[in-house]
Amino acid sequence: MSLKKQFIKTKPVVKVTFSIDAKDASSAAVVGDFNNWNVEEGTLSKLKNGTFKATYDLVKDAIYEFKYVIDGSYVNDPEADSYKWNDFAGSENSVLVV
């Protein structure tokens, strides 16, 4: 799993690439504050090496909570900037600071 942040000097956005290694999975998505936790909006593309990946433009100077959804199971990113407890989910969410 990895997060890659590319700051754009001319725009108030950060290109964030979410990727997760899930060779045996049939589907993966990233859900969070930036897409209203919508699996359809967070679909990741599967690459030949088994990694799922997508890049999103997110507003900079913001903090987002997110998780990956791999074949219906919610998973945190071990490379997240931090983690935050969520009472609704009853677990921690990954936190991304851009």
C-alpha positions, 0 to 999 in steps of 0.5 A: 500500500502506498500514498503518493502526494504531488503538490501543484504549485499553480493550483490549490490541489494535490494529486494523490495516488492511492495504491494497494497490493491485492493480487488475489482480490477481484475489486478494490476501492478507496473511500473517504471524506473526499468522495462521500465514502462512495465505493463506486466513486472510489474504484481503483484500477487493477494493474497486471502486477496485482496492484490497484491504483488511482489518482485523485485531485484533492483540495490542499491544506485539508485533512481527509479520513479514508479506507480501502475496500477490498472485496467488501472488506475495509482496510486501513493504509499502513502508510497513512499520515495517522489514524483517527477513531470513528464511533460510527464504524467502531474502528480507526480510519486512515488519515491523509494530510495534504 
